[in-house]
Structures are given as C-alpha cells and as structure tokens.
Amino acid sequence: MQLGRILMSGLELYTDIHVVITLVAIFSGFVVLYGMIKALAMPRWTQLFLVTTVLTSVTGFFFPFHGFTPALGVGILSMFLLAGALAALYFYHLKGAWRPVYVVCAVAALYFNCFVLVVQSFLKIPPLHVLAPTGSEPPFAAVQGLVLVFFLVTGYLAVKRFRPAA
C-alpha cells in the first residue's frame, strides 16, 4: 500500500509539472500570437513558447495509458506541427512559403494546447464537469467551437500580417 501512495504522489507531482509547463506554453503562445498579428518577431517569447510546447507534448506521452487515446493523437499531431514550425523558423528562416508554414504550425500547436486545456477543464473543474459530464454536451461543444473560431480568425490575421523585419 505504501508503494502505491509513493507512486501516486510521484504521478501527482509529474502531473503538476506537466500542467505548469503547459500553462507557460499557452501564456507564451498568446504573447507570440499577438506578436505575429503585430508583425513582431519576439524571439525570446517564441523560443519559450516552442520549447515549452514541445515539453508539453513530450511529457504528455509519459502518462500511464492503455492503447491509443485521443490525447496521444493530439500529442503526435502537435509534435509534427512543432517540427514544421521549428524547421520553418530555424532552418529556413521564414523565407518564402516557410513564413506561412511557421505561422500555421505555431498557431495550430497553440490551438491544440488550448483544446486540451478546455477538455481538461471540463473534466477536472467541478462546475464545468456538471455542465458537460461526458464532454459531448452543448456547453462543451460551444466552448470548443469558440476556441476554434478564435484561432481560425487570429491565425488568418497572423498569416496575413506576420512579416517580421529581416
């Protein structure tokens, strides 16, 4: 029984660290998104966003699971998007078509972080869980719909406006 408590407290600590990393990724991602819309490169914020978003996905793969889950699918997609964003930014230096590739990949990775935040909020925050206990009820769908629309609009603006100075 003692080993079970130790393992559980280790998992709780791991979860707390994962959540903090994720919240930093989301906050820094919103700063970067704002910068893109204002045509500001913001290299330190961008680096923080990309590193913490990679860490969010990587740490997510180490939670106990049985079989393929939607969370694993989101993590895998996010890693592909982050690979595209990193390549576009650091290897191709946003030249030509790589600028919109970077923006779309970075904004989509931020969207996935926020998508998971909404899912976890409805699972873990009691007043939200009461509104959508299975995650298929209208309040959950409405929030996810608003999040998606927000990212489609801001992503479009970012693609149009992000032209940082050389």
C-alpha positions as CSV (number, residue, x, y, z in Angstrom):
1,M,0.0,0.0,0.0
2,Q,2.9,2.4,0.8
3,L,4.4,1.9,-2.7
4,G,1.0,2.7,-4.2
5,R,0.9,6.0,-2.3
6,I,4.5,6.8,-3.3
7,L,3.8,6.1,-7.0
8,M,0.6,8.1,-6.8
9,S,2.3,11.1,-5.2
10,G,5.0,10.8,-7.9
11,L,2.3,10.9,-10.6
12,E,0.6,13.9,-8.9
13,L,4.0,15.7,-8.9
14,Y,4.6,14.8,-12.6
15,T,1.1,16.0,-13.5
16,D,1.6,19.3,-11.6
17,I,4.9,19.9,-13.5
18,H,3.2,19.0,-16.8
19,V,0.4,21.4,-16.1
20,V,2.8,24.3,-15.2
21,I,4.8,23.7,-18.4
22,T,1.6,23.7,-20.4
23,L,0.3,26.9,-18.8
24,V,3.6,28.6,-19.6
25,A,3.4,27.3,-23.2
26,I,-0.2,28.7,-23.5
27,F,0.7,32.1,-22.0
28,S,3.8,32.5,-24.1
29,G,1.9,31.2,-27.1
30,F,-0.6,34.0,-26.7
31,V,2.2,36.6,-26.5
32,V,3.8,35.1,-29.6
33,L,0.4,35.1,-31.4
34,Y,-0.1,38.8,-30.5
35,G,3.4,39.5,-31.8
36,M,2.6,37.7,-35.1
37,I,-0.5,39.8,-35.6
38,K,1.5,43.0,-34.9
39,A,4.4,41.7,-37.1
40,L,6.8,41.5,-34.2
41,A,9.3,38.6,-34.2
42,M,9.7,38.4,-30.4
43,P,12.5,35.7,-30.5
44,R,12.7,35.1,-26.7
45,W,9.0,34.6,-26.3
46,T,8.9,32.5,-29.4
47,Q,11.7,30.3,-28.1
48,L,9.9,30.0,-24.7
49,F,6.7,29.0,-26.5
50,L,8.3,26.4,-28.7
51,V,10.4,24.8,-26.0
52,T,7.5,24.6,-23.5
53,T,5.1,23.4,-26.2
54,V,7.5,20.6,-27.1
55,L,7.9,19.8,-23.5
56,T,4.1,19.7,-23.0
57,S,3.8,17.1,-25.8
58,V,6.8,15.1,-24.7
59,T,5.7,14.9,-21.1
60,G,2.2,14.0,-22.1
61,F,3.5,10.8,-23.7
62,F,4.7,9.6,-20.3
63,F,1.4,9.4,-18.5
64,P,0.1,5.9,-18.0
65,F,-2.3,4.9,-20.7
66,H,-3.7,1.7,-22.3
67,G,-3.8,1.7,-26.0
68,F,-4.2,4.6,-28.4
69,T,-6.1,7.6,-27.0
70,P,-7.3,11.0,-28.4
71,A,-4.7,12.6,-26.2
72,L,-1.9,10.6,-27.8
73,G,-3.3,11.6,-31.2
74,V,-3.2,15.3,-30.3
75,G,0.3,14.9,-28.9
76,I,1.5,13.3,-32.1
77,L,-0.1,15.9,-34.3
78,S,1.3,18.6,-32.2
79,M,4.8,17.2,-32.5
80,F,4.5,17.2,-36.3
81,L,3.3,20.8,-36.2
82,L,6.1,21.8,-33.9
83,A,8.7,20.1,-36.2
84,G,7.3,22.2,-39.1
85,A,7.4,25.4,-37.1
86,L,10.9,24.7,-35.8
87,A,12.2,23.9,-39.4
88,A,10.5,26.9,-40.9
89,L,11.9,29.3,-38.2
90,Y,15.4,28.0,-37.5
91,F,16.4,26.1,-40.7
92,Y,14.5,28.1,-43.4
93,H,14.5,31.4,-41.6
94,L,10.9,32.1,-42.7
95,K,11.9,32.6,-46.3
96,G,9.2,32.4,-48.9
97,A,6.5,29.9,-48.2
98,W,8.2,29.0,-44.9
99,R,6.7,32.1,-43.2
100,P,3.1,31.0,-43.5
101,V,4.1,27.4,-42.7
102,Y,5.7,28.6,-39.5
103,V,2.6,30.7,-38.6
104,V,0.1,28.0,-39.3
105,C,2.1,25.3,-37.5
106,A,2.8,27.5,-34.4
107,V,-0.9,28.7,-34.2
108,A,-2.2,25.2,-34.6
109,A,0.1,23.9,-31.9
110,L,-1.2,26.6,-29.6
111,Y,-4.7,25.7,-30.6
112,F,-4.1,22.1,-29.6
113,N,-2.8,23.2,-26.2
114,C,-5.9,25.3,-25.7
115,F,-8.1,22.5,-27.0
116,V,-6.7,20.1,-24.3
117,L,-7.0,22.8,-21.7
118,V,-10.7,23.0,-22.4
119,V,-11.1,19.2,-22.3
120,Q,-9.2,19.0,-19.0
121,S,-11.1,21.9,-17.5
122,F,-14.4,20.2,-18.2
123,L,-13.0,17.0,-16.7
124,K,-11.4,18.4,-13.6
125,I,-13.2,21.6,-12.6
126,P,-16.4,20.5,-10.8
127,P,-18.8,23.3,-12.0
128,L,-17.7,22.8,-15.6
129,H,-17.9,19.0,-15.3
130,V,-21.5,19.3,-14.1
131,L,-22.3,21.2,-17.3
132,A,-20.7,18.5,-19.5
133,P,-20.0,15.3,-17.7
134,T,-19.4,13.3,-20.9
135,G,-17.7,16.0,-23.0
136,S,-20.4,15.8,-25.6
137,E,-22.9,18.3,-24.2
138,P,-23.7,21.7,-25.8
139,P,-21.7,23.8,-23.3
140,F,-18.5,21.8,-24.0
141,A,-19.1,22.0,-27.8
142,A,-19.9,25.7,-27.6
143,V,-16.6,26.5,-25.8
144,Q,-14.6,24.3,-28.1
145,G,-16.3,26.0,-31.1
146,L,-15.5,29.5,-29.8
147,V,-11.9,28.4,-29.2
148,L,-11.7,27.1,-32.8
149,V,-13.2,30.2,-34.3
150,F,-10.8,32.4,-32.2
151,F,-7.8,30.5,-33.6
152,L,-9.1,30.5,-37.2
153,V,-9.5,34.3,-37.1
154,T,-6.3,35.1,-35.3
155,G,-4.4,32.5,-37.3
156,Y,-5.7,34.2,-40.5
157,L,-4.6,37.6,-39.2
158,A,-1.2,36.2,-38.2
159,V,-0.6,34.7,-41.7
160,K,-1.6,38.0,-43.3
161,R,0.3,40.3,-41.0
162,F,3.4,38.5,-39.8
163,R,6.3,39.8,-41.8
164,P,9.0,40.5,-39.2
165,A,11.9,42.8,-40.2
166,A,14.9,40.9,-41.5
